């Protein structure tokens, strides 16, 4: 006989099952003593059935109508006793009005995936096409993971170095050498490498359950999939195909183990979250979850009942409707509490600030709720401050200072300056010094700026200096997809080459980009593989390429050790010199915290033809010793003689890196620079020098 507690004792029998009203405040499926509580809500539903399935079976073995008396307001909740959750899968069937012009499209014949499902069935093997008649179903997850003592103080924004990676692509190639390629386990095996590199935050591209087989197609004999995963099926469930082995009834355990291990290595982990649309698409798309619960609430609809498409993916989530606000808040709380996630990067985040008719809101209630939520108080909130509908809000995304932004203007302005464009020096100064024009120090400050030159969307850093044009032919759209405005430069030859001079120039350009990124105020971020010259062969929109185009080629780590060593060096310089990252105790030299220099010291030159800038940071370490760094950037195609700020007696300039020295970019020893006695130095063509002041 089942053992019941006084609080959870059956009151009714329906369809042969012992039941009672459930936990109305906990949406989804929740294990309780002797049974499972199932709770959902729908504003316009006329009736609701709970459908129970045996594992891997397509038709329910039981249909349990939820009585009207089990409904409070718009919430249905029922506890079903005596279920074997190891064999259980479930879905819902909801009946209601059908009036498409009003957005009402209820269909009781559809099997609906629980919006709050913690695990989704049927997609455990990557690239496996579901059988005909496949329907999404949910599983009940046992949440008993042992987190040990993995609580660590949050890392301040200015101290972060973010490494963006794709779970599958990071280790899928055989060159990765891991035992479980393309999985969470594969990342775990690479954590010592990342720790040695010096990064301290890992941003995972989408890990919410998604269907990689959605819109699968063949181009030139190669299967193309929804590789990136920016089409969520369920917001609360991890992608089961990213686990190295079956986690039946314990879905999410390997991801939790990964997150715990990341924290043990002193790093944070962020999720790239997609709350701007779902995989259901438009009126021609799927119908498996949100459409069947309350289509007119979850999606932005035109007056005729069609789907607004500010996401570019068929539909747009109605983020500022109170119900959807609660869903997003519940979701982020869930990942924060149950997965110990440290922060979130919001894809196409400008959609989060649109009203139900798509117009931008002055103070979006969703952003306010997320900003002040107590559970999320320590979580990083990072916005991609634009959307596919043309709304671009870099520098103005939020009225609340809790939000950081992917600084797209940093990417664009610095790409132009680094390749030598005219009329870019003034903008480059702004970007390197924390973009005060976008994030005023008195209000938001440079901690709001996530600086990047590359990310998953666009060229890799190697390709940025190997291709003048995108080469997305393999995507099958006649090279019409992807951004054509890349601000890239092929250094003289398009694509791969064996020319040693071209390769040396490309390596120097990559080092220049790394040095400037690591010496900029704000939080630096770069894309996995950039640190050893990974290439996508000119494809700047590899969203569908589950192959060598997107997979990291780890053999390049050995081939391009020169680049990898430089990245390690620059990351170490940034981490060991707080004055680069933030204002510190004032320097005793009288130097200002930040100063801008031209080819003559203390002379700021930002004319149209200016291709040299010098930035000096001055302050002190916590122990009171001087911390002075000088960044010299020459994007001119000839060497320049530059004047250096004169240091007080007893100090000299120490050379930390010089990209103009080729393979000798990193000095073997850290010692007083022989040229320091002179107050000028020659910087090579298209080169970057970083100096540090040391006591003689």
BALO-249249 format. One record per residue (C-alpha): x, y, z; residue number from 1; residue in one letter. Coordinates in steps of 0.001 Angstrom, whole numbers, plus 500000, padded with zeros to 6 digits. Example, Ala and Ser with C-alpha at 12.3 -4.5 7.8 and 13.67 -1.06 7.14 Angstrom:
<sites>
        x        y        z    nr   rest
   512300   495500   507800     1      A
   513670   498940   507140     2      S
</sites>
This chain:
<sites>
        x        y        z    nr   rest
   500000   500000   500000     1      X
   501282   503508   499188     2      X
   502366   505535   502197     3      X
   500684   508952   502359     4      X
   501258   511895   504661     5      X
   498399   513758   506262     6      X
   498946   516670   503870     7      X
   498971   514486   500773     8      X
   496128   511981   500980     9      X
   493864   511044   498021    10      X
   490442   512642   497969    11      X
   489055   511385   494631    12      X
   489394   508664   492045    13      X
   489521   509712   488371    14      X
   490172   507339   485472    15      X
   491202   504713   487998    16      X
   493822   506934   489687    17      X
   493798   508267   493238    18      X
   493989   512048   493047    19      X
   493543   515281   494945    20      X
   494054   519027   494251    21      X
   497719   519835   493781    22      X
   500311   522517   494507    23      X
   498831   525595   492842    24      X
   501857   527820   493363    25      X
   504376   525427   491765    26      X
   503945   525141   488012    27      X
   505104   522038   486207    28      X
   505515   518563   487680    29      X
   506661   518233   491285    30      X
   507418   515027   493148    31      X
   505624   514778   496497    32      X
   505326   511862   498928    33      X
   503445   509095   497138    34      X
   502717   511007   493925    35      X
   503276   513842   491509    36      X
   501674   517294   491464    37      X
   500922   518618   487967    38      X
   500112   522334   487712    39      X
   499466   524505   484671    40      X
   497532   527622   483762    41      X
   495509   528853   480804    42      X
   493390   531976   480649    43      X
   490923   530883   477985    44      X
   490876   527090   478389    45      X
   487498   525401   478741    46      X
   488920   522101   480001    47      X
   492200   520308   480499    48      X
   493317   516678   480479    49      X
   496528   515211   481865    50      X
   497960   512581   479507    51      X
   500177   509819   480912    52      X
   502556   507788   478740    53      X
   504863   504874   479264    54      X
   508463   505619   478388    55      X
   508996   505952   474627    56      X
   505363   505213   473756    57      X
   503502   507603   471462    58      X
   499960   507148   472773    59      X
   498832   507735   476364    60      X
   497963   504826   478588    61      X
   495737   507144   480635    62      X
   493814   510389   480202    63      X
   492871   512147   483418    64      X
   490407   515041   483073    65      X
   491219   517725   485625    66      X
   487891   518612   487304    67      X
   486668   522202   487303    68      X
   486681   522060   491091    69      X
   490477   521513   490870    70      X
   490756   524853   489087    71      X
   491466   528054   490999    72      X
   491306   531118   488791    73      X
   493100   530092   485633    74      X
   495251   527472   487362    75      X
   494663   523725   487105    76      X
   496442   521530   489624    77      X
   496144   517844   490396    78      X
   498144   515319   492392    79      X
   498156   511819   490943    80      X
   499223   509079   493345    81      X
   500939   505777   492704    82      X
   502859   506740   489548    83      X
   506134   505078   488608    84      X
   508107   508153   487561    85      X
   510913   506001   486132    86      X
   508516   504903   483389    87      X
   506421   508064   483199    88      X
   506121   510683   480488    89      X
   503335   513229   480377    90      X
   501636   515935   478315    91      X
   498416   517940   478368    92      X
   495378   518302   476139    93      X
   493514   521595   476358    94      X
   490154   522505   474847    95      X
   488925   526036   474321    96      X
   487619   528543   471759    97      X
   488871   528659   468182    98      X
   488960   532159   466727    99      X
   492289   532764   464903   100      X
   491597   536483   464338   101      X
   491610   536877   468111   102      X
   494633   534617   468468   103      X
   492577   531773   469958   104      X
   493538   528468   468337   105      X
   492804   525823   470983   106      X
   492900   522255   469674   107      X
   492184   519394   472084   108      X
   493666   516879   469619   109      X
   497167   518312   470177   110      X
   499445   516831   472808   111      X
   501001   519827   474575   112      X
   504416   519925   476175   113      X
   504320   521385   479685   114      X
   505656   524952   479474   115      X
   507388   524334   482807   116      X
   508790   520910   481829   117      X
   512123   520221   483523   118      X
   513031   517498   481018   119      X
   511845   516839   477452   120      X
   511776   513367   475935   121      X
   512589   512080   472499   122      X
   515705   514113   471628   123      X
   518426   512360   473587   124      X
   520545   511456   470531   125      X
   521977   514338   468541   126      X
   521016   514350   464872   127      X
   518434   511591   465216   128      X
   515287   512377   463278   129      X
   512116   511637   465305   130      X
   509791   508990   463982   131      X
   506640   509960   462131   132      X
   503989   511178   464532   133      X
   506561   512306   467107   134      X
   505154   514458   469915   135      X
   507008   516285   472636   136      X
   506440   514963   476137   137      X
   507886   515812   479523   138      X
   509448   513784   482295   139      X
   509390   514196   486056   140      X
   512912   514951   487266   141      X
   514338   513845   490581   142      X
   516268   516835   491941   143      X
   518724   515441   494477   144      X
   522072   516639   493130   145      X
   524898   517111   495636   146      X
   526448   520532   495116   147      X
   528982   520096   497924   148      X
   530491   523433   498960   149      X
   530590   525259   495630   150      X
   529400   528664   496754   151      X
   531896   531380   495826   152      X
   531620   535179   495936   153      X
   530591   536658   492583   154      X
   533466   537862   490420   155      X
   533162   541627   489773   156      X
   532359   542544   486161   157      X
   535646   544368   485654   158      X
   537613   541282   486724   159      X
   535887   538923   484300   160      X
   537323   537472   481110   161      X
   534445   535769   479298   162      X
   534966   532809   476957   163      X
   531987   532079   474695   164      X
   531656   528498   473469   165      X
   529277   526080   471763   166      X
   528851   522925   473819   167      X
   529011   520553   470869   168      X
   531466   522397   468654   169      X
   533992   522951   471446   170      X
   535082   519304   471606   171      X
   533239   517483   468789   172      X
   536257   517248   466496   173      X
   538504   514240   467096   174      X
   541426   516635   467553   175      X
   539966   517663   470931   176      X
   541208   514381   472391   177      X
   538398   514099   474925   178      X
   536611   510856   475782   179      X
   533113   512307   475322   180      X
   533310   514704   472357   181      X
   530567   517248   471846   182      X
   529115   517002   475364   183      X
   529084   518655   478770   184      X
   531593   515986   479824   185      X
   533854   517050   476972   186      X
   533947   520602   478328   187      X
   534813   519247   481775   188      X
   537853   517530   480323   189      X
   539028   520856   478883   190      X
   538634   522901   482065   191      X
   542333   522602   483032   192      X
   543153   524090   479625   193      X
   540759   527012   480187   194      X
   542090   527588   483684   195      X
   545637   527687   482314   196      X
   544535   530124   479596   197      X
   543322   532460   482329   198      X
   539653   532933   481522   199      X
   537317   532995   484519   200      X
   533827   532957   482998   201      X
   532364   530540   480458   202      X
   529348   531609   478431   203      X
   527506   528613   477004   204      X
   525599   529088   473781   205      X
   521990   527824   474079   206      X
   521572   524714   476204   207      X
   517775   524904   476540   208      X
   516141   521930   474843   209      X
   515989   522561   471104   210      X
   515434   520447   468007   211      X
   518574   520428   465891   212      X
   516613   518543   463205   213      X
   514255   521484   462756   214      X
   514500   522632   459137   215      X
   517164   520058   458382   216      X
   518252   520052   454747   217      X
   520973   518768   452484   218      X
   523339   521065   450573   219      X
   525942   519555   448279   220      X
   525504   516224   449982   221      X
   526047   517603   453501   222      X
   523321   517566   456129   223      X
   522659   520985   457643   224      X
   521022   521231   461065   225      X
   519891   523868   463554   226      X
   523359   523625   465065   227      X
   523484   526789   467163   228      X
   520218   526040   468965   229      X
   518574   529480   468960   230      X
   515104   527925   468686   231      X
   514015   526854   472175   232      X
   511502   524081   472668   233      X
   511468   524379   476454   234      X
   512944   527085   478669   235      X
   513387   524950   481792   236      X
   514889   521770   480312   237      X
   518547   521216   479384   238      X
   519343   519799   475963   239      X
   519562   516068   476697   240      X
   521656   515393   473576   241      X
   524499   517370   475170   242      X
   524833   514737   477903   243      X
   527400   512012   477244   244      X
   525034   509256   478364   245      X
   521384   508718   479137   246      X
   520159   510540   482242   247      X
   516759   508910   482427   248      X
   514854   510444   485357   249      X
   517955   512451   486299   250      X
   518083   514814   483350   251      X
   520465   517706   483955   252      X
   522897   515840   486205   253      X
   525847   516085   483813   254      X
   525226   519796   483270   255      X
   525087   520329   487021   256      X
   528313   518378   487398   257      X
   529907   520582   484755   258      X
   528778   523764   486502   259      X
   529995   522514   489873   260      X
   533368   521629   488329   261      X
   533628   525009   486595   262      X
   533150   526679   489966   263      X
   535785   524421   491516   264      X
   538180   525831   488909   265      X
   537393   529371   490077   266      X
   535213   530299   487126   267      X
   531650   531446   486620   268      X
   529167   530091   484090   269      X
   526578   532039   482099   270      X
   523783   530793   479879   271      X
   522880   532319   476533   272      X
   519093   532485   476913   273      X
   516553   532932   474123   274      X
   513357   534574   475377   275      X
   512582   536411   472152   276      X
   510869   533535   470303   277      X
   510220   529790   470389   278      X
   510592   526894   467971   279      X
   506841   526915   467240   280      X
   507376   529509   464508   281      X
   504531   531352   462783   282      X
   501105   530155   461640   283      X
   502840   527622   459374   284      X
   505079   526363   462155   285      X
   504726   523826   464935   286      X
   501961   523524   467511   287      X
   503264   521691   470545   288      X
   503224   523959   473610   289      X
   502660   527711   473954   290      X
   500167   527958   471093   291      X
   497953   525399   472754   292      X
   498017   526955   476230   293      X
   497347   530608   475362   294      X
   498551   531582   471900   295      X
   497262   535157   472236   296      X
   499168   535682   475484   297      X
   502540   534093   474762   298      X
   503065   535618   471320   299      X
   502865   539112   469859   300      X
   500046   539025   467323   301      X
   498962   541452   464649   302      X
   495348   542742   464733   303      X
   494567   539988   462207   304      X
   495944   537261   464459   305      X
   499246   536702   462634   306      X
   502670   536612   464303   307      X
   504938   539622   464610   308      X
   508467   538581   463683   309      X
   510927   540886   465445   310      X
   513135   537843   466084   311      X
   513582   536844   462443   312      X
   512531   533333   463440   313      X
   508793   533365   462759   314      X
   507301   534529   466049   315      X
   508018   536913   468918   316      X
   507481   536174   472584   317      X
   505143   538658   474267   318      X
   507652   539369   477004   319      X
   505909   542239   478780   320      X
   502600   540495   479264   321      X
   502391   539733   483024   322      X
   502061   535985   482407   323      X
   505150   535884   480185   324      X
   507036   538107   482620   325      X
   506341   535586   485343   326      X
   507420   532719   483096   327      X
   510773   534348   482325   328      X
   511356   535286   485943   329      X
   510467   531765   487116   330      X
   512818   530331   484515   331      X
   515815   532447   485480   332      X
   515192   531776   489141   333      X
   515057   528056   488412   334      X
   518443   528022   486647   335      X
   519941   530200   489371   336      X
   518649   528093   492259   337      X
   518756   524559   490870   338      X
   521741   524842   488499   339      X
   523755   527532   490332   340      X
   524151   529547   487118   341      X
   525981   532847   487664   342      X
   524461   534935   484911   343      X
   522606   535179   481645   344      X
   523227   536656   478216   345      X
   519890   537594   476613   346      X
   519708   536944   472874   347      X
   518084   539771   470858   348      X
   517299   541426   474163   349      X
   515638   544515   472697   350      X
   512568   542341   472197   351      X
   512330   542141   475991   352      X
   511504   545848   475946   353      X
   508741   545800   473337   354      X
   505053   546198   474184   355      X
   502372   543785   473013   356      X
   502041   545657   469699   357      X
   505807   545694   469226   358      X
   506502   549336   470073   359      X
   509478   550005   472397   360      X
   508585   550735   476018   361      X
   510250   553526   477995   362      X
   510649   551442   481162   363      X
   509806   547833   480315   364      X
   508271   546083   483323   365      X
   510112   542838   482568   366      X
   513507   544531   482736   367      X
   512515   546209   485976   368      X
   511382   542907   487490   369      X
   514636   541188   486545   370      X
   516685   544117   487826   371      X
   515190   544017   491305   372      X
   514465   540329   491783   373      X
   516109   539190   495046   374      X
   517037   535711   493770   375      X
   518807   537235   490759   376      X
   520490   539976   492791   377      X
   523991   538551   492229   378      X
   523414   537203   488725   379      X
   525013   538947   485765   380      X
   522413   540235   483311   381      X
   523950   540844   479882   382      X
   521878   542095   476958   383      X
   522412   541745   473252   384      X
   520893   545185   472873   385      X
   519310   544874   469441   386      X
   516793   542703   467583   387      X
   515915   541605   464055   388      X
   513175   544238   463846   389      X
   515684   547081   463633   390      X
   515691   548185   467284   391      X
   519302   549023   468273   392      X
   519832   550062   471894   393      X
   523553   549774   472610   394      X
   524168   552327   475333   395      X
   520477   552829   476064   396      X
   519072   549362   476665   397      X
   517935   549725   480243   398      X
   517055   552411   482756   399      X
   518412   550154   485508   400      X
   522149   549904   486078   401      X
   521977   546175   486767   402      X
   522325   545486   483063   403      X
   525493   545086   481041   404      X
   525457   545055   477253   405      X
   527302   543381   474445   406      X
   528992   546513   473139   407      X
   528439   546180   469398   408      X
   529929   549639   468897   409      X
   533172   548464   470478   410      X
   533308   545636   467931   411      X
   532577   547867   464952   412      X
   534699   550885   465906   413      X
   537706   548830   466974   414      X
   537597   546622   463889   415      X
   537713   549712   461704   416      X
   540527   551339   463669   417      X
   542655   548196   463908   418      X
   542593   547620   460153   419      X
   543674   551202   459536   420      X
   540548   553087   458479   421      X
   540604   556881   458576   422      X
   538353   558860   460918   423      X
   538348   556144   463583   424      X
   540889   557225   466211   425      X
   538477   559290   468313   426      X
   535964   556454   468470   427      X
   538739   553980   469327   428      X
   539816   556130   472277   429      X
   536245   556071   473556   430      X
   535960   552310   473219   431      X
   539312   551492   474842   432      X
   538636   553770   477806   433      X
   535281   552183   478617   434      X
   532889   553857   476163   435      X
   532008   556787   478453   436      X
   529872   558234   475653   437      X
   527628   555169   475921   438      X
   528003   554383   479630   439      X
   528567   557639   481544   440      X
   530762   557108   484625   441      X
   528290   558940   486862   442      X
   525491   556506   486062   443      X
   526302   553214   484363   444      X
   530081   553190   483905   445      X
   532360   550831   481993   446      X
   531128   547770   483894   447      X
   528084   547990   481638   448      X
   530257   547333   478581   449      X
   531070   543791   477476   450      X
   533797   544411   474923   451      X
   534222   541974   472070   452      X
   535665   541784   468590   453      X
   534323   538329   467806   454      X
   531521   536066   468964   455      X
   529634   533079   467575   456      X
   527830   535366   465127   457      X
   530375   536538   462555   458      X
   533976   535881   461621   459      X
   536409   534183   463966   460      X
   539400   536352   464853   461      X
   541583   534451   462384   462      X
   539016   534899   459613   463      X
   538671   538593   460446   464      X
   542178   539019   459030   465      X
   541953   536344   456325   466      X
   538831   537337   454399   467      X
   537530   540558   452920   468      X
   534170   538967   452163   469      X
   531951   536372   453816   470      X
   531974   532893   452287   471      X
   528713   531284   453348   472      X
   528136   529252   450200   473      X
   527985   526035   452228   474      X
   524835   527350   453955   475      X
   522887   526913   450724   476      X
   521546   530462   450346   477      X
   523885   531596   447545   478      X
   525963   533534   450064   479      X
   523073   535928   450767   480      X
   522862   535140   454496   481      X
   525090   536614   457174   482      X
   526276   540187   457656   483      X
   528104   541750   454719   484      X
   529491   544609   456827   485      X
   532332   542811   458601   486      X
   535047   545491   458714   487      X
   537535   542718   457993   488      X
   540810   542675   456044   489      X
   542466   539710   454372   490      X
   545971   541181   454652   491      X
   546464   540896   450901   492      X
   545220   537434   449945   493      X
   541672   536102   450280   494      X
   541521   532944   452364   495      X
   544151   530331   453076   496      X
   547728   530941   451965   497      X
   551256   529684   452564   498      X
   552789   533108   451997   499      X
   554966   533671   455091   500      X
   554692   537456   454942   501      X
   550889   537359   454786   502      X
   550727   534827   457605   503      X
   553065   536915   459756   504      X
   550899   539988   459171   505      X
   547740   538056   460037   506      X
   549288   536789   463258   507      X
   550330   540330   464134   508      X
   546822   541634   463493   509      X
   545363   538907   465719   510      X
   547811   539814   468489   511      X
   547001   543497   468087   512      X
   543306   542750   468523   513      X
   543956   540607   471595   514      X
   546251   543192   473205   515      X
   543799   546050   472723   516      X
   540836   543970   473929   517      X
   542668   542972   477102   518      X
   543789   546555   477729   519      X
   540321   548086   477357   520      X
   538117   549177   480240   521      X
   535004   547042   480435   522      X
   534631   543260   480407   523      X
   536497   541450   477600   524      X
   534890   538519   475803   525      X
   536166   536380   472948   526      X
   534989   533324   471035   527      X
   536357   529843   471692   528      X
   539273   529000   469433   529      X
   540300   532586   468766   530      X
   543201   531999   471145   531      X
   544779   529525   468727   532      X
   543636   530790   465346   533      X
   540587   528644   464715   534      X
   538940   529230   461344   535      X
   535483   528806   459860   536      X
   536918   529241   456350   537      X
   535219   532604   455919   538      X
   531746   531491   456995   539      X
   530348   534264   459189   540      X
   526958   532653   459818   541      X
   527703   529030   460656   542      X
   524382   528457   462427   543      X
   523684   525299   460424   544      X
   527161   523808   460114   545      X
   527522   520782   462360   546      X
   530861   519823   460840   547      X
   534486   520909   460503   548      X
   533388   524470   459659   549      X
   532095   525060   463195   550      X
   533951   522447   465219   551      X
   537134   523674   466868   552      X
   540245   522195   465256   553      X
   542458   521597   468267   554      X
   545439   520671   466065   555      X
   545759   524411   465458   556      X
   546708   524835   469111   557      X
   550093   523283   468382   558      X
   550415   524836   464929   559      X
   549643   528337   466244   560      X
   551345   528190   469652   561      X
   552554   531710   468996   562      X
   549000   533061   469117   563      X
   548027   530957   472120   564      X
   551069   532077   474098   565      X
   550231   535689   473330   566      X
   546644   535298   474539   567      X
   547862   533724   477783   568      X
   550326   536571   478228   569      X
   547774   539329   477635   570      X
   545201   537712   479909   571      X
   547856   537443   482625   572      X
   548801   541102   482149   573      X
   545187   542172   482498   574      X
   544642   540077   485603   575      X
   547856   541219   487292   576      X
   547334   544948   486673   577      X
   544088   546175   488296   578      X
   544677   549651   486879   579      X
   543706   548348   483431   580      X
   540367   547097   484747   581      X
   539317   549893   487092   582      X
   540349   553061   488832   583      X
   542512   552307   491859   584      X
   544325   554271   494541   585      X
   545682   557413   492812   586      X
   549248   557217   491554   587      X
   551901   559128   493508   588      X
   553341   560304   490178   589      X
   550508   562789   489724   590      X
   549463   561051   486516   591      X
   545688   561038   485986   592      X
   543900   557658   486166   593      X
   543480   557602   482372   594      X
   545266   559743   479804   595      X
   545357   559785   476016   596      X
   548539   560400   474027   597      X
   549544   560914   470415   598      X
   552940   560442   468839   599      X
   553962   563178   471281   600      X
   553349   562409   474941   601      X
   550329   564166   476460   602      X
   549159   565359   473057   603      X
   545843   563766   472122   604      X
   545712   563433   468342   605      X
   542419   562249   466832   606      X
   542358   563892   463436   607      X
   540930   562119   460394   608      X
   544376   560805   459421   609      X
   545367   559699   462933   610      X
   546428   556050   463087   611      X
   548244   556056   466409   612      X
   546862   556323   469918   613      X
   548470   555829   473294   614      X
   546476   555134   476444   615      X
   548063   555319   479884   616      X
   546447   553962   483039   617      X
   547950   555109   486326   618      X
   547218   554102   489907   619      X
   548433   551757   492610   620      X
   548161   548142   493591   621      X
   546428   547361   496872   622      X
   549854   547106   498533   623      X
   550623   550709   497584   624      X
   553097   550010   494791   625      X
   552723   551920   491550   626      X
   550657   550353   488780   627      X
   551181   552213   485488   628      X
   550433   550709   482075   629      X
   550946   552316   478672   630      X
   549165   550893   475602   631      X
   550617   552020   472252   632      X
   548593   551179   469131   633      X
   549956   551906   465650   634      X
   547538   550974   462870   635      X
   549591   552884   460307   636      X
   551344   550793   457649   637      X
   554743   552268   458488   638      X
   556768   552410   461718   639      X
   556407   555470   463924   640      X
   558603   557146   466497   641      X
   556516   557965   469536   642      X
   557206   559972   472635   643      X
   556524   558294   475974   644      X
   555302   560006   479140   645      X
   558340   560802   481267   646      X
   558403   558699   484420   647      X
   559622   560055   487769   648      X
   563190   559405   488820   649      X
   563651   555836   489974   650      X
   561235   554358   487439   651      X
   561659   553045   483923   652      X
   559395   551612   481256   653      X
   559373   547838   481067   654      X
   558403   546116   477812   655      X
   555566   543651   478392   656      X
   554646   542838   474795   657      X
   555524   544104   471327   658      X
   553558   542543   468469   659      X
   555983   544073   465954   660      X
   558641   541584   467012   661      X
   556903   538597   465441   662      X
   557521   535385   467352   663      X
   559453   537442   469887   664      X
   556339   539464   470802   665      X
   556650   538330   474404   666      X
   559989   539195   476057   667      X
   561698   536215   477643   668      X
   562450   538216   480768   669      X
   560583   540974   482558   670      X
   563254   543567   483181   671      X
   563980   547243   482653   672      X
   563686   548150   478990   673      X
   567008   549247   477531   674      X
   565309   551947   475485   675      X
   563657   553415   478572   676      X
   566408   555955   479061   677      X
   565164   557565   475868   678      X
   561740   559100   476141   679      X
   560796   557931   472681   680      X
   560601   554575   470978   681      X
   559951   553188   467537   682      X
   556784   551150   467170   683      X
   556553   548902   464153   684      X
   554038   549115   461331   685      X
   550621   547802   462364   686      X
   551880   546926   465833   687      X
   550909   547203   469475   688      X
   553251   547703   472421   689      X
   552298   547372   476076   690      X
   554610   548900   478675   691      X
   554571   548812   482441   692      X
   556382   551187   484790   693      X
   558808   549509   487213   694      X
   561157   550788   489867   695      X
   564820   550675   488902   696      X
</sites>
